[in-house]
Amino acid sequence: MNVIKLDDFRSHTKPLGTIVRVGDFNQQFAHYQSLNQLTGKRAVIDAYNVKRQTDLLNELRAVGFELILDTKAAELACPFKWNGQPRKVEWLPCEPERYLQPSDFNEYMARQIAELAVKNRFHVVLAPSRYVSNASALKTLEQDHEFMVLLRKALDQAGGQNITIASSFIGRLTLLGEEDVTNRMVSLHRDAPAVSLWLRLSGMKRDPVARRVQTTARRLQLLREAGLPVVLDYAAGLEPLSLAALGVTSGLSFGALANDQFSDATWVKPSKSIENSVGDSGRQQYARAPGLGRNLSHAELQLLAEAPKGKRLLFDPANTGVETFDEFKGKAKETALRESVEAISGLSQVPNARRPDHVKTTHLDQCARKARQLSRLVLDEFRAEALKVKSPESLQKRLADYASSLEKTGLALENIVNDSSIRLNGSVALPHLGNVTKGNEIGELQ
């Protein structure tokens, strides 16, 4: 039984980090910044976009953003992920003809990454790592640690002494339930040249499930022994927010309706074509309804909006300013990003001990209420057929089940806080490394 002191968790209000992945949406990202929707002032830039997004980088740097370089080495080292955008990373002298081998993670690779980071004045480099499989977990963790040492040396030699390294773990959530894996992670990170530990976990979802939240909280709490801030990467939604409320993570990283949930399905085997295609994109398109906390397909959202009283209930125009489905489609990314950022910002201002109750009452209960109301709308079966929504009844049931799951998660948060075997002591604060210049909103920098 692990009994952890509750004193720190009760008596402090520790800030939570908000990190937004820019991805390929640099113009939209600049728009979000102009609307002051990115109050956490941290951004992840992919290594194949550095030159293309130079203007954005300069603007973000000027207003005090912490800039984090994702080398995309993990994708380049995956047999099923390397032959795409990652091939264009700017630290490689030319596009590779095969996926990276363990031997490629050497001093030369470290120097190339260091030079890119120094040249473009990044504050943090997300450490090159590889997908951690069950079969070779310990060996991969040890090799990744060895490369972090090489990268630290290369950064120092290239003039990047002030550039820090964030360690990265990419694998299944279940691996953190293996004692030998977590013990090795803790021991390696006690002397690692890293200032934080980022976790990209397959099996953690946007939509919360009570048992999974409880299990994940137990597993993440063990990693606190490493003494580093823990960041949940590819993590937006009510489940990561619930974990943040429990103090087992120092921050959340995600994109705008992209890179906000991680699955290793295409990391362990080739991807399959998607058959449920609609529209010109060839893929079913999804968006997050305001105040609902979960994604639905565009067709399902349109069907709900066209039901009697559906538009008002679904879009909440008095608070969102969205009046129609077409207007919502144009603002879907902006809406999802704003809600995610505001949720973390709001939680960050609540004292540690009150955060579970805050998430329960402000987010879980309210989203459950809306889901139940939406599940009771009268849906037009003929319109559903035209929109290619296979079963309106199934949609209504999913919404009702989702509401029930949120309510159970709220109760689970209460139980976790009262469970003496998981007594929580809060996360380690994630330092903000952006340059504070005169005129910046210093209060926004964590």
DALINBEL-V393565 format. One record per residue. RES is the residue in one letter. SS is DSSP state (H for helix, E for strand, - for the rest). Layout:
RES SS
RES SS
This chain:
M -
N -
V -
I -
K -
L -
D H
D H
F H
R H
S H
H -
T -
K -
P -
L -
G E
T E
I E
V E
R E
V -
G -
D -
F -
N H
Q H
Q H
F H
A H
H H
Y H
Q H
S H
L -
N -
Q -
L -
T -
G -
K -
R E
A E
V E
I E
D E
A -
Y -
N -
V -
K -
R -
Q -
T H
D H
L H
L H
N H
E H
L H
R H
A H
V -
G -
F -
E E
L E
I E
L E
D E
T -
K -
A H
A H
E H
L H
A -
C -
P -
F -
K -
W -
N -
G -
Q H
P H
R H
K H
V -
E -
W -
L -
P -
C -
E -
P -
E -
R -
Y -
L -
Q -
P H
S H
D H
F -
N -
E H
Y H
M H
A H
R H
Q H
I H
A H
E H
L H
A H
V H
K H
N -
R -
F -
H -
V E
V E
L E
A -
P -
S -
R -
Y E
V E
S -
N -
A -
S -
A H
L H
K H
T H
L H
E H
Q H
D H
H H
E H
F H
M H
V H
L H
L H
R H
K H
A H
L H
D H
Q H
A -
G -
G -
Q -
N -
I -
T E
I E
A E
S E
S E
F E
I E
G E
R E
L H
T H
L H
L H
G H
E -
E H
D H
V H
T H
N H
R H
M H
V H
S H
L H
H H
R H
D -
A -
P -
A -
V -
S E
L E
W E
L E
R E
L E
S E
G -
M -
K -
R -
D -
P -
V -
A H
R H
R H
V H
Q H
T H
T H
A H
R H
R H
L H
Q H
L H
L H
R H
E H
A H
G -
L -
P E
V E
V E
L E
D -
Y -
A -
A -
G -
L H
E H
P H
L H
S H
L H
A H
A H
L -
G -
V -
T -
S -
G E
L E
S E
F E
G -
A -
L -
A -
N -
D -
Q -
F -
S -
D -
A H
T H
W H
V H
K -
P -
S -
K -
S -
I -
E -
N -
S -
V -
G -
D -
S -
G -
R -
Q -
Q -
Y E
A E
R E
A -
P -
G -
L -
G -
R -
N E
L E
S E
H H
A H
E H
L H
Q H
L H
L H
A H
E H
A -
P -
K -
G H
K H
R H
L H
L H
F H
D -
P H
A H
N H
T H
G -
V -
E -
T -
F H
D H
E H
F H
K H
G H
K -
A H
K H
E H
T H
A H
L H
R H
E H
S H
V H
E H
A H
I H
S H
G H
L H
S H
Q -
V -
P -
N H
A H
R H
R H
P H
D H
H H
V H
K H
T H
T H
H H
L H
D H
Q H
C H
A H
R H
K H
A H
R H
Q H
L H
S H
R -
L -
V -
L -
D -
E H
F H
R H
A H
E H
A H
L -
K -
V -
K -
S -
P H
E H
S H
L H
Q H
K H
R H
L H
A H
D H
Y H
A H
S H
S H
L H
E H
K H
T H
G H
L H
A H
L H
E H
N H
I H
V H
N H
D -
S H
S H
I H
R -
L -
N -
G -
S -
V -
A -
L -
P -
H -
L -
G -
N -
V -
T -
K -
G -
N -
E -
I H
G H
E H
L -
Q -
